[in-house]
């Protein structure tokens, strides 16, 4: 026991003093920091590893989502509402025309609307053989529409062509004018949603697309403009013989100048502004040239008969061909690239007839 006592004393004496003084503060600080380093470095390494794992998983998830989305759009050609909304946010292309991207969302807007209309009005069943043929036909039709709209946008930028607010307002007012009287905007929106599945924003986008394409077509078609001048001279020389003028102007295929008679139509008939122009004429009087708001060409009209609710007019149509000719030339030159496989198919309705 006597031998152990000195050892305990010496051990006690070697322990560091618990009291911190000016002489021992540096020693105490170093001891505390050394103890903390044991916990700092393992946590630092774990945090670094966690960041790497998180970033890797995020990239992998995004790649997987992108791959699934690509397969759904470009292979399965899914057109569900979720993918449609995604394509509105992410501007992925469905095709390109002369370097101009064709937005997938535009194609789906028209395609889904066509299918909605067929299901609503003709009880189309997509799972049936006939339903699949109808869907394939609509894919081709609406992809072509989206391509035309994109090409019109490209030319509009180059030519400085825009949709004027007055034009949009005039077309919107035509939409609200029915044979039995005007309807409200709310009624028109409800009807558009029910028949076409379009929201007011989608309907306005489709209307602007139509007007812009029409403006571009009028701008670039010099041949049609020349025929308008010839028609004005010939009408005067022939004493407004519409049939004779149409024969003299001639043309082939879609470019053929046509003369015809409307038959008795309502005074508020929606026909691109022709009835509205004829309504302002006296019997036998001929209008100045009319640019149809539907974009199908220039017109002259002559009032034949008018009652309190109806009228009948004769017309000459000078069609626009340059826009379609240029678009067809781009296809022949291989400057239209489609990123989904859509076969050309004849109209199933025509085949049934």
C-alpha positions in Angstrom: 0.0 0.0 0.0 2.8 2.3 0.8 4.2 1.7 -2.7 0.9 2.5 -4.4 0.4 5.8 -2.7 3.4 7.6 -4.4 2.2 6.3 -7.8 -1.2 7.8 -7.3 0.3 11.0 -6.2 2.5 11.2 -9.2 -0.4 10.5 -11.6 -2.4 13.2 -10.0 0.5 15.6 -10.2 0.9 14.9 -14.0 -2.8 15.8 -14.8 -3.2 19.2 -16.4 -4.4 21.9 -14.2 -8.1 22.6 -14.4 -7.6 26.3 -14.0 -7.0 28.3 -17.1 -4.4 31.0 -16.9 -2.6 33.2 -19.3 0.2 30.6 -19.5 -2.1 27.6 -20.1 -4.8 29.1 -22.4 -3.0 28.2 -25.6 -2.7 24.6 -24.4 -6.4 24.4 -23.6 -7.4 25.8 -26.9 -5.3 23.3 -28.8 -6.7 20.4 -26.8 -10.3 21.4 -27.5 -9.6 22.0 -31.3 -7.9 18.6 -31.5 -10.9 16.9 -30.0 -13.3 18.6 -32.5 -11.2 17.5 -35.5 -12.2 13.9 -34.9 -15.9 14.8 -35.7 -15.3 17.5 -38.4 -13.5 15.6 -41.1 -15.8 12.5 -41.2 -18.9 14.8 -41.5 -17.2 16.8 -44.2 -16.4 13.7 -46.2 -20.0 12.4 -45.8 -21.5 15.7 -46.9 -19.3 15.8 -50.0 -20.4 12.2 -50.9 -24.0 13.1 -50.3 -23.8 16.0 -52.8 -22.3 13.7 -55.4 -24.9 11.0 -54.9 -27.8 13.6 -55.0 -26.5 15.2 -58.2 -26.0 11.8 -59.8 -29.5 10.7 -59.0 -31.0 14.0 -60.2 -29.3 13.7 -63.5 -30.3 10.0 -63.9 -33.9 10.9 -63.0 -34.0 13.8 -65.6 -32.5 11.5 -68.2 -35.1 8.8 -67.5 -37.9 11.3 -67.7 -36.5 12.7 -70.9 -36.2 9.2 -72.4 -39.8 8.3 -71.4 -41.1 11.6 -72.8 -39.2 11.1 -76.0 -40.6 7.6 -76.4 -44.1 8.8 -75.7 -43.9 11.7 -78.2 -41.8 10.4 -81.0 -42.4 6.6 -80.9 -45.8 6.0 -79.3 -47.0 9.4 -80.5 -49.1 9.8 -77.4 -51.5 12.8 -77.4 -52.8 12.8 -73.9 -53.5 16.0 -72.0 -50.4 15.8 -69.8 -48.0 15.5 -72.7 -49.8 18.3 -74.5 -49.3 20.6 -71.4 -45.6 19.5 -71.2 -45.0 20.4 -74.9 -46.6 23.9 -74.2 -43.9 24.5 -71.6 -41.0 22.7 -73.3 -41.0 23.8 -77.0 -40.0 20.4 -78.5 -40.4 20.2 -82.3 -42.5 17.7 -84.3 -41.0 18.8 -87.6 -39.0 21.5 -89.3 -39.7 23.5 -92.5 -36.8 25.3 -94.2 -35.0 25.6 -90.8 -38.2 26.8 -88.9 -39.2 24.5 -86.0 -42.7 23.2 -86.0 -43.9 23.1 -82.4 -45.3 19.8 -81.1 -47.8 21.7 -79.0 -49.3 23.3 -82.2 -49.7 19.9 -83.9 -51.3 18.4 -80.8 -53.6 21.4 -80.4 -55.1 20.8 -83.9 -55.0 17.0 -83.7 -56.7 16.7 -80.3 -59.3 19.1 -81.4 -60.1 17.1 -84.5 -60.4 13.9 -82.5 -62.5 15.6 -79.9 -64.9 16.8 -82.6 -65.2 13.4 -84.2 -65.8 11.7 -80.9 -68.4 14.4 -80.0 -70.3 14.7 -83.3 -69.8 11.3 -84.9 -69.2 9.0 -81.9 -65.8 8.0 -83.1 -64.3 5.0 -81.3 -60.5 5.1 -81.5 -60.1 1.5 -80.6 -62.0 0.3 -83.7 -60.5 -0.2 -87.1 -62.4 2.7 -88.6 -61.5 4.8 -85.6 -57.8 4.1 -86.2 -58.0 5.0 -89.8 -59.8 8.3 -89.0 -57.1 9.0 -86.4 -54.3 8.3 -88.9 -55.9 10.6 -91.4 -56.3 13.4 -88.9 -52.6 13.0 -87.9 -51.6 13.7 -91.5 -54.0 16.5 -91.9 -53.1 18.3 -88.7 -49.3 17.8 -89.1 -49.6 19.5 -92.5 -51.6 22.4 -90.9 -48.9 22.8 -88.2 -46.2 22.8 -90.9 -48.0 25.4 -92.9 -48.4 27.6 -89.9 -44.7 27.4 -89.0 -43.7 28.3 -92.6 -46.1 31.2 -92.5 -44.4 32.4 -89.3 -41.0 32.1 -91.0 -42.1 34.2 -94.0 -43.9 36.7 -91.8 -40.7 37.4 -89.9 -38.8 37.9 -93.2 -41.5 40.1 -94.8 -42.5 42.1 -91.7 -46.1 40.7 -91.9 -48.1 40.9 -88.7 -51.7 40.3 -87.5 -53.2 43.7 -87.0 -55.5 44.1 -83.9 -58.3 45.4 -86.3 -58.1 42.2 -88.3 -58.4 40.0 -85.3 -61.3 42.0 -83.9 -63.1 41.8 -87.3 -62.7 38.0 -87.5 -63.8 37.6 -83.8 -66.9 39.6 -84.6 -67.7 37.4 -87.5 -67.5 34.4 -85.2 -70.1 36.0 -83.0 -72.5 36.7 -85.9 -75.0 33.9 -86.5 -77.9 33.6 -89.0 -80.4 34.1 -86.3 -78.6 37.0 -84.6 -75.4 37.7 -82.6 -74.3 35.6 -79.7 -72.2 36.5 -76.7 -68.6 35.8 -76.3 -69.3 33.4 -73.4 -71.7 31.4 -75.6 -69.2 31.2 -78.3 -66.4 30.1 -75.9 -68.7 27.4 -74.5 -69.6 26.2 -77.9 -65.9 26.1 -79.0 -65.0 24.2 -75.9 -67.8 21.7 -76.4 -67.3 21.1 -80.1 -63.5 21.5 -80.5 -62.2 21.1 -77.0 -60.4 24.5 -77.2 -60.0 27.0 -74.5 -60.5 30.7 -75.4 -56.7 31.0 -75.5 -56.3 28.1 -77.9 -59.2 29.3 -80.1 -57.5 32.7 -80.4 -54.1 31.1 -81.2 -55.8 29.2 -84.0 -57.5 32.3 -85.3 -54.2 34.3 -85.3 -52.5 31.4 -87.2 -55.2 31.5 -89.8 -55.0 35.3 -90.3 -51.2 35.3 -90.4 -51.0 32.6 -93.0 -53.6 34.5 -95.0 -51.7 37.8 -94.8 -48.5 36.1 -95.9 -50.3 34.3 -98.8 -51.7 37.6 -100.1 -48.3 39.3 -99.7 -46.2 36.9 -101.8 -48.7 36.0 -104.5 -47.8 38.5 -107.3 -49.5 36.4 -110.0 -52.9 36.6 -108.2 -52.4 40.4 -107.8 -51.8 40.7 -111.5 -54.9 38.8 -112.3 -56.9 41.1 -110.0 -55.9 44.1 -112.2 -56.7 42.1 -115.4 -60.1 41.1 -113.9 -61.0 44.7 -113.1 -60.2 45.7 -116.7 -62.1 42.8 -118.2 -65.2 43.3 -116.1 -65.4 46.9 -117.3 -64.9 45.8 -120.9 -67.4 43.0 -120.8 -70.0 44.9 -118.9 -69.6 42.8 -115.8 -69.9 39.4 -117.5 -68.4 37.3 -114.7 -68.5 34.0 -116.6 -66.7 35.4 -119.6 -64.0 37.1 -117.4 -63.4 33.9 -115.6 -62.9 32.0 -118.8 -60.5 34.6 -120.2 -58.4 34.6 -117.0 -58.3 30.8 -117.1 -55.8 28.9 -115.0 -55.3 25.3 -114.1 -56.0 23.1 -111.1 -56.1 25.0 -107.8 -55.1 28.2 -109.7 -58.2 28.3 -112.0 -60.3 31.4 -111.8 -63.9 30.5 -110.9 -67.2 32.2 -111.5 -70.3 31.2 -109.6 -73.5 32.2 -107.8 -74.0 32.0 -104.0 -77.7 31.3 -104.0 -80.0 32.9 -101.4 -78.0 33.2 -98.2 -78.7 35.1 -94.9 -77.7 38.7 -94.8 -75.2 37.8 -92.0 -73.8 34.8 -93.8 -70.2 34.0 -92.7 -68.3 33.6 -96.0 -65.2 35.6 -95.6 -66.8 39.0 -96.0 -68.5 38.4 -99.4 -72.1 38.6 -98.2 -71.2 41.7 -96.2 -69.8 43.4 -99.3 -72.8 42.3 -101.4 -75.2 43.6 -98.8 -73.9 47.2 -99.3 -74.4 47.1 -103.1 -77.4 48.0 -105.3 -78.9 45.4 -107.6 -76.5 44.8 -110.5 -73.7 46.7 -109.0 -70.2 45.2 -108.7 -67.9 45.5 -105.7 -64.3 46.5 -105.7 -61.8 43.7 -105.1 -62.3 41.8 -101.8 -59.6 40.0 -99.8 -61.5 37.1 -98.3 -60.9 36.8 -94.6 -60.7 33.0 -95.0 -57.5 33.4 -97.1 -58.8 31.5 -100.2 -58.2 34.4 -102.6 -59.5 37.6 -104.1 -63.1 38.1 -105.0 -65.4 40.4 -107.0 -69.1 40.2 -106.2 -72.2 41.4 -108.0 -75.6 41.7 -106.2 -78.3 39.8 -108.0 -81.2 40.0 -105.5 -81.8 41.1 -102.0 -84.8 40.8 -99.6 -85.2 41.8 -96.0 -83.4 38.7 -94.7 -81.5 37.2 -97.6 -79.5 38.0 -100.7 -78.1 36.4 -103.8 -74.8 37.4 -105.4 -72.5 36.4 -108.3 -68.8 36.1 -107.7 -65.4 35.7 -109.3 -62.7 34.0 -107.3 -59.0 34.5 -108.0 -57.3 31.9 -105.9 -53.9 32.2 -104.1 -51.4 29.6 -105.2 -47.9 30.9 -104.4 -47.8 29.9 -100.8 -48.7 26.3 -101.5 -46.4 26.2 -104.5 -43.4 27.3 -102.3 -44.3 24.8 -99.6 -44.5 21.9 -102.1 -41.2 22.9 -103.6 -39.6 22.8 -100.1 -41.0 19.3 -99.7 -39.5 18.2 -103.0 -36.2 19.7 -102.1 -36.1 17.8 -98.9 -36.3 20.9 -96.7 -39.3 19.6 -94.7 -38.2 17.1 -92.0 -40.9 15.3 -89.9 -39.8 13.8 -86.6 -42.7 11.4 -86.2 -43.8 8.8 -88.7 -47.1 9.8 -90.2 -48.3 8.1 -93.4 -50.4 9.7 -96.0 -53.9 8.2 -96.0 -57.0 9.0 -98.1 -60.0 10.4 -96.3 -62.0 7.5 -94.9 -65.3 9.4 -95.4 -64.7 9.7 -99.2 -63.8 6.0 -99.4 -67.1 5.1 -97.7 -69.0 7.2 -100.2 
